[in-house]
Amino acid sequence: MVLATSLSFLDRQVLAALAPSLKREFHLSNEGYGWVVAAFSLAYALAAPPMGLAIDRLGLNRGAALAVGLWSLAGTATGLAGGLASLVACRAALGVAEAGGIPASGKAFASYLKPHERAMGTAVNQLGISLGLVAAPLFAGAIAGRFGWRAAFVATGLVGFLWLPLWSGVTRRIPPEAASAAPPATVRRLLRDPRLWGLAVANVLLMTVYSLWMNWTTIYLVTAHALSQAEANRRLAWIPPVFASLGGLCGGWLSMRWARAGAGVQSARMRASLVSAAFLLATAAIPWMPSAGWATALISLSFFWCVAMSANLYAMPLDLFGAARAAFAVSVLTFAYGLMQTFVSPLFGRLIDRYGFEPVCVGTAVLPLAAVGVLQLTRGRS
């Protein structure tokens, strides 16, 4: 599952790594690039609940294989796009398929991990995310430099098809999961539970920071510090995702340690989230860093604590709603994230075109604290 996650984020992050080239090819402003990101995000959001339901009904093994096969096909097709319309269509198709990735991972963690281990499970899955984020600027940059940007999309898409026989072989060795004695909650009951919507709103607020650094790091280094695309990707853009992985492990370890020390699992997750949100206030200072290196260091810190909090946030629906509805519950968070990115990406682009990165960084810095407030208000209600 971690490898599947890395392939998912490799396919989606090729666009960010090659954004300057695509902006020139298709004559896009930063706002126009934001709308291309939004096409992926809207499709990702709308497809997430149906994909979550499908994975719960098909089972983890078949559901994950279906998602990876579809997103590998869409990623490969992106390299064949003949114009802006076909590029947007390919990104939307990628969004539909990748909407099943995180819900499938959540179902795996809910099925095979103990409650106090689940945040660490999501943290380990962040290793897959970060592997994809790190590999995208390096792998895609190297291929694009030699064969052009289209070859980079085709190559990264084709890699996903190699995962399917590996998954088939591995799943034969895994015994069937034990069925829960209690019947799962109905979808209607879940949708009426304020705790689920509290998690969704908190995810929107927190993951705005995540969306900023996942989609705009290379553009920030190019525009704010006058680096070339190749130099930004080779020297610096791959570093923040490494710290994101470490942040996920830190967040998972903190909640696991506090839970083992006697705090309730949910209380431990809330404490780790509050610590993370406090550190994320430093995001506001990034535009005033004196060099690209210092800016990258603070971006890395921001990414670190964002993922530390995310590891706990994505574990909460597994605790509350169980393995039988895990994929659907997580898909609601995925839906919220995709919907946020649909609207935030063009807004980021418009603000950056007009005012630079200063208002974007200052505005996003306070949102994680607001997310903690939302979680605190809704956590005891059902």
C-alpha positions as CSV (number, residue, x, y, z in Angstrom):
1,M,0.0,0.0,0.0
2,V,2.9,2.4,0.7
3,L,4.3,1.7,-2.7
4,A,0.9,2.3,-4.3
5,T,0.7,5.6,-2.5
6,S,4.2,6.6,-3.8
7,L,3.1,5.9,-7.3
8,S,0.0,7.9,-6.9
9,F,1.9,11.0,-5.8
10,L,4.6,10.5,-8.4
11,D,1.9,10.6,-11.1
12,R,0.2,13.7,-9.7
13,Q,3.4,15.6,-8.8
14,V,5.0,15.4,-12.3
15,L,2.7,18.3,-13.2
16,A,4.1,20.5,-10.4
17,A,7.7,19.5,-11.2
18,L,7.3,20.5,-14.8
19,A,4.9,23.4,-14.3
20,P,7.3,26.0,-15.8
21,S,7.6,24.0,-19.0
22,L,3.8,23.4,-19.2
23,K,3.1,27.1,-18.6
24,R,5.3,28.0,-21.5
25,E,3.8,25.2,-23.8
26,F,0.2,26.2,-23.1
27,H,0.7,29.9,-22.4
28,L,-0.6,29.8,-18.9
29,S,-0.4,32.4,-16.1
30,N,0.0,31.2,-12.5
31,E,-3.8,31.5,-12.2
32,G,-4.2,29.4,-15.4
33,Y,-1.9,26.7,-13.9
34,G,-4.0,26.9,-10.8
35,W,-7.1,26.0,-12.9
36,V,-5.3,22.9,-14.3
37,V,-4.6,21.8,-10.7
38,A,-8.3,22.5,-9.9
39,A,-9.5,20.2,-12.7
40,F,-7.7,17.3,-11.0
41,S,-8.9,18.5,-7.6
42,L,-12.6,18.8,-8.5
43,A,-12.6,15.3,-10.1
44,Y,-10.7,14.0,-7.1
45,A,-13.3,15.5,-4.7
46,L,-16.4,14.3,-6.5
47,A,-15.1,10.8,-7.2
48,A,-13.9,10.2,-3.6
49,P,-17.2,9.1,-1.9
50,P,-18.2,6.7,-4.8
51,M,-14.6,5.3,-4.8
52,G,-14.7,4.8,-1.0
53,L,-18.0,3.0,-1.2
54,A,-16.7,0.8,-4.1
55,I,-13.6,-0.2,-2.1
56,D,-15.7,-1.0,1.0
57,R,-17.9,-3.2,-1.2
58,L,-15.3,-4.8,-3.5
59,G,-12.8,-5.3,-0.7
60,L,-9.3,-3.9,-0.2
61,N,-7.5,-6.2,-2.7
62,R,-9.7,-5.7,-5.8
63,G,-10.5,-2.0,-5.0
64,A,-6.8,-1.0,-4.7
65,A,-5.9,-2.8,-7.9
66,L,-8.7,-1.1,-9.8
67,A,-7.6,2.4,-8.6
68,V,-3.9,1.9,-9.4
69,G,-4.6,0.5,-12.9
70,L,-6.9,3.4,-13.7
71,W,-4.6,6.2,-12.5
72,S,-1.6,4.6,-14.3
73,L,-3.6,4.7,-17.5
74,A,-4.6,8.4,-17.0
75,G,-1.0,9.3,-16.1
76,T,0.4,7.8,-19.2
77,A,-2.3,9.5,-21.4
78,T,-1.3,12.9,-20.0
79,G,2.0,12.7,-22.0
80,L,-0.1,12.3,-25.2
81,A,-2.2,15.5,-24.6
82,G,-2.3,17.5,-27.8
83,G,-3.7,20.7,-26.3
84,L,-4.9,22.4,-23.1
85,A,-8.4,20.8,-23.2
86,S,-6.9,17.2,-23.4
87,L,-4.4,18.1,-20.7
88,V,-7.2,19.1,-18.4
89,A,-9.2,16.0,-19.3
90,C,-6.3,13.7,-18.5
91,R,-5.8,15.5,-15.1
92,A,-9.5,15.1,-14.3
93,A,-9.3,11.4,-15.2
94,L,-6.3,11.0,-12.9
95,G,-8.2,12.7,-10.1
96,V,-11.1,10.3,-10.4
97,A,-8.8,7.2,-10.2
98,E,-6.5,8.6,-7.5
99,A,-9.6,9.4,-5.3
100,G,-9.5,5.7,-4.3
101,G,-5.9,5.7,-3.1
102,I,-6.1,7.2,0.4
103,P,-9.4,5.5,1.2
104,A,-7.9,2.2,0.3
105,S,-4.9,2.9,2.6
106,G,-7.3,3.9,5.4
107,K,-9.2,0.6,5.0
108,A,-5.9,-1.3,5.3
109,F,-4.9,0.5,8.5
110,A,-8.3,0.1,10.1
111,S,-8.3,-3.6,9.2
112,Y,-4.8,-4.6,10.4
113,L,-3.6,-2.1,13.0
114,K,-4.5,-1.6,16.6
115,P,-6.2,1.8,17.4
116,H,-3.1,3.3,19.0
117,E,-1.0,2.2,16.0
118,R,-3.2,3.8,13.3
119,A,-1.6,7.3,13.3
120,M,1.7,5.6,12.9
121,G,0.2,3.6,10.0
122,T,-0.8,6.8,8.3
123,A,2.6,8.2,9.0
124,V,4.3,5.2,7.4
125,N,2.0,5.8,4.4
126,Q,3.3,9.3,4.3
127,L,6.7,7.7,3.5
128,G,5.0,6.6,0.3
129,I,3.6,10.1,-0.3
130,S,7.0,11.7,0.3
131,L,8.8,9.1,-1.9
132,G,6.5,10.2,-4.7
133,L,7.0,13.9,-4.0
134,V,10.8,13.5,-3.8
135,A,11.0,11.3,-6.9
136,A,8.8,13.5,-9.1
137,P,11.2,16.5,-9.5
138,L,14.2,14.3,-9.8
139,F,12.8,11.5,-12.0
140,A,10.6,13.7,-14.1
141,G,13.2,16.4,-14.4
142,A,15.9,14.0,-15.6
143,I,13.6,12.4,-18.2
144,A,12.1,15.8,-19.4
145,G,15.6,17.3,-19.7
146,R,16.6,14.5,-22.1
147,F,13.4,13.5,-23.9
148,G,10.9,16.3,-23.2
149,W,8.0,16.8,-20.8
150,R,5.7,14.3,-22.6
151,A,8.1,11.4,-22.0
152,A,8.2,12.2,-18.3
153,F,4.4,11.7,-18.0
154,V,4.4,8.5,-20.0
155,A,7.3,7.0,-18.1
156,T,5.8,7.7,-14.6
157,G,2.4,6.4,-15.7
158,L,3.8,3.1,-17.0
159,V,5.6,2.4,-13.8
160,G,2.2,1.9,-12.1
161,F,1.4,-1.1,-14.2
162,L,4.4,-2.9,-12.7
163,W,2.7,-2.7,-9.3
164,L,-0.3,-4.8,-10.3
165,P,1.3,-8.2,-10.5
166,L,3.3,-7.4,-7.3
167,W,0.1,-6.6,-5.5
168,S,-1.6,-9.8,-6.8
169,G,1.3,-11.9,-5.5
170,V,1.4,-10.2,-2.1
171,T,-2.3,-10.3,-1.4
172,R,-2.4,-14.1,-1.8
173,R,-0.2,-14.4,1.3
174,I,-2.4,-12.2,3.5
175,P,-5.1,-14.1,5.4
176,P,-8.6,-12.7,5.2
177,E,-9.4,-10.0,7.7
178,A,-11.6,-11.0,10.6
179,A,-15.2,-9.8,10.2
180,S,-16.5,-7.4,12.9
181,A,-19.2,-8.8,15.1
182,A,-21.1,-5.5,15.1
183,P,-22.9,-4.5,11.9
184,P,-21.4,-1.4,10.2
185,A,-23.1,1.9,10.4
186,T,-25.2,2.9,7.4
187,V,-23.9,5.5,5.0
188,R,-26.9,7.7,5.9
189,R,-26.0,7.5,9.6
190,L,-22.4,8.4,8.9
191,L,-23.4,11.4,6.8
192,R,-25.6,12.7,9.7
193,D,-22.7,12.4,12.2
194,P,-21.3,15.9,13.1
195,R,-18.0,14.3,14.0
196,L,-17.4,13.2,10.4
197,W,-18.1,16.7,9.1
198,G,-15.9,18.2,11.8
199,L,-13.1,16.1,10.5
200,A,-13.8,17.2,6.9
201,V,-13.8,20.9,7.8
202,A,-10.6,20.5,9.9
203,N,-9.0,18.7,6.9
204,V,-9.9,21.6,4.6
205,L,-8.2,24.1,7.0
206,L,-5.1,22.0,7.6
207,M,-4.5,20.7,4.1
208,T,-4.5,24.2,2.6
209,V,-0.9,24.3,3.9
210,Y,-0.2,20.9,2.4
211,S,-1.6,22.0,-1.0
212,L,0.5,25.1,-1.0
213,W,3.8,23.2,-0.7
214,M,2.8,20.2,-2.8
215,N,1.8,22.3,-5.8
216,W,3.8,25.6,-5.6
217,T,7.2,24.8,-4.2
218,T,9.0,24.8,-7.5
219,I,7.2,27.9,-8.8
220,Y,8.0,29.7,-5.5
221,L,11.7,28.9,-5.8
222,V,11.7,30.0,-9.5
223,T,9.7,33.2,-9.0
224,A,10.9,34.4,-5.6
225,H,14.5,33.4,-5.8
226,A,15.3,33.5,-9.5
227,L,16.3,29.8,-9.8
228,S,15.8,27.9,-13.1
229,Q,13.3,25.1,-13.1
230,A,16.1,22.5,-13.3
231,E,18.1,24.1,-10.5
232,A,15.1,24.4,-8.2
233,N,14.1,20.7,-8.7
234,R,17.7,19.4,-8.5
235,R,18.9,21.4,-5.5
236,L,15.9,22.2,-3.3
237,A,12.4,21.1,-4.3
238,W,12.9,17.5,-3.2
239,I,13.9,18.4,0.3
240,P,10.6,19.5,1.9
241,P,8.9,16.1,1.1
242,V,11.7,14.3,3.0
243,F,10.8,16.4,6.1
244,A,7.1,15.7,5.5
245,S,7.9,12.0,5.9
246,L,9.7,12.7,9.1
247,G,6.9,14.9,10.3
248,G,4.4,12.1,9.8
249,L,6.5,9.7,11.8
250,C,6.8,12.3,14.5
251,G,3.1,12.9,14.7
252,G,2.3,9.2,14.8
253,W,5.0,8.6,17.4
254,L,3.7,11.4,19.6
255,S,0.1,10.2,19.7
256,M,1.2,6.6,20.1
257,R,3.5,7.5,23.0
258,W,0.8,9.6,24.8
259,A,-1.8,6.9,24.3
260,R,0.5,4.2,25.8
261,A,1.2,6.6,28.7
262,G,-2.5,6.5,29.6
263,A,-4.2,9.3,27.6
264,G,-7.2,8.2,25.5
265,V,-6.4,7.6,21.8
266,Q,-8.5,10.6,20.7
267,S,-7.0,12.8,23.4
268,A,-3.5,11.9,22.3
269,R,-4.3,12.7,18.7
270,M,-5.7,16.1,19.7
271,R,-2.6,16.9,21.8
272,A,-0.4,16.1,18.8
273,S,-2.5,18.2,16.5
274,L,-2.3,21.2,18.8
275,V,1.5,21.0,19.0
276,S,1.6,20.8,15.2
277,A,-0.7,23.7,14.7
278,A,1.4,25.9,17.0
279,F,4.6,25.2,15.0
280,L,2.8,25.8,11.7
281,L,2.5,29.5,12.6
282,A,6.1,29.8,11.3
283,T,4.7,29.4,7.8
284,A,4.0,33.1,7.8
285,A,7.7,34.0,7.8
286,I,8.7,32.1,4.7
287,P,8.5,35.0,2.1
288,W,10.9,37.0,4.2
289,M,13.7,34.5,4.3
290,P,16.9,36.0,2.9
291,S,17.8,33.1,0.5
292,A,16.4,30.1,-1.3
293,G,18.1,27.8,1.2
294,W,16.6,29.5,4.2
295,A,13.2,29.6,2.6
296,T,13.5,25.8,1.8
297,A,14.4,25.2,5.4
298,L,11.3,26.9,6.7
299,I,9.1,25.3,4.0
300,S,10.5,22.0,5.3
301,L,9.5,22.9,8.8
302,S,6.0,23.8,7.7
303,F,5.6,20.6,5.7
304,F,6.9,18.6,8.7
305,W,4.3,19.8,11.1
306,C,1.5,19.8,8.6
307,V,2.0,16.1,8.0
308,A,2.5,15.4,11.7
309,M,-1.0,16.7,12.3
310,S,-2.4,15.1,9.1
311,A,-1.2,11.6,10.3
312,N,-3.5,12.0,13.4
313,L,-6.4,13.6,11.6
314,Y,-6.6,10.8,9.0
315,A,-6.5,8.2,11.8
316,M,-9.5,9.7,13.6
317,P,-12.2,8.4,11.3
318,L,-10.8,4.9,11.6
319,D,-11.2,5.0,15.4
320,L,-14.7,6.5,15.2
321,F,-16.3,4.4,12.4
322,G,-14.4,1.1,12.1
323,A,-12.9,-1.0,9.4
324,A,-16.1,-1.8,7.6
325,R,-16.8,1.9,6.7
326,A,-13.1,3.0,6.8
327,A,-12.8,3.6,3.1
328,F,-16.0,5.7,2.9
329,A,-15.2,7.7,6.1
330,V,-11.7,8.5,4.8
331,S,-13.1,9.3,1.4
332,V,-15.2,12.1,3.0
333,L,-11.9,13.7,4.1
334,T,-10.5,13.1,0.6
335,F,-13.6,14.8,-0.9
336,A,-13.1,17.8,1.4
337,Y,-9.4,18.0,0.5
338,G,-10.1,17.9,-3.3
339,L,-12.9,20.4,-3.0
340,M,-10.7,22.8,-1.1
341,Q,-7.9,22.5,-3.6
342,T,-10.3,23.1,-6.5
343,F,-11.1,26.6,-5.2
344,V,-7.8,27.3,-3.4
345,S,-5.5,26.6,-6.3
346,P,-6.8,29.3,-8.6
347,L,-7.0,31.7,-5.6
348,F,-3.4,31.0,-4.8
349,G,-2.5,31.7,-8.4
350,R,-4.4,35.0,-8.5
351,L,-2.9,36.2,-5.3
352,I,0.6,35.2,-6.4
353,D,0.2,36.9,-9.7
354,R,-0.9,40.1,-8.1
355,Y,0.9,40.3,-4.7
356,G,3.4,37.5,-4.5
357,F,3.6,34.7,-1.9
358,E,3.3,36.9,1.2
359,P,-0.5,37.0,1.7
360,V,-0.7,33.3,0.8
361,C,1.8,32.2,3.5
362,V,0.4,34.5,6.1
363,G,-3.1,33.4,5.5
364,T,-2.4,29.7,5.6
365,A,-0.3,29.9,8.7
366,V,-3.3,30.4,11.1
367,L,-5.6,27.8,9.5
368,P,-4.3,24.7,11.4
369,L,-5.1,26.3,14.7
370,A,-8.7,26.9,13.4
371,A,-8.7,23.2,12.5
372,V,-7.9,22.2,16.0
373,G,-10.8,24.4,17.2
374,V,-13.2,22.7,14.9
375,L,-12.1,19.3,16.1
376,Q,-12.5,20.3,19.7
377,L,-16.1,21.6,19.1
378,T,-17.3,18.4,17.3
379,R,-15.3,15.6,18.8
380,G,-17.8,14.8,21.6
381,R,-20.9,15.0,19.4
382,S,-22.6,12.0,17.6
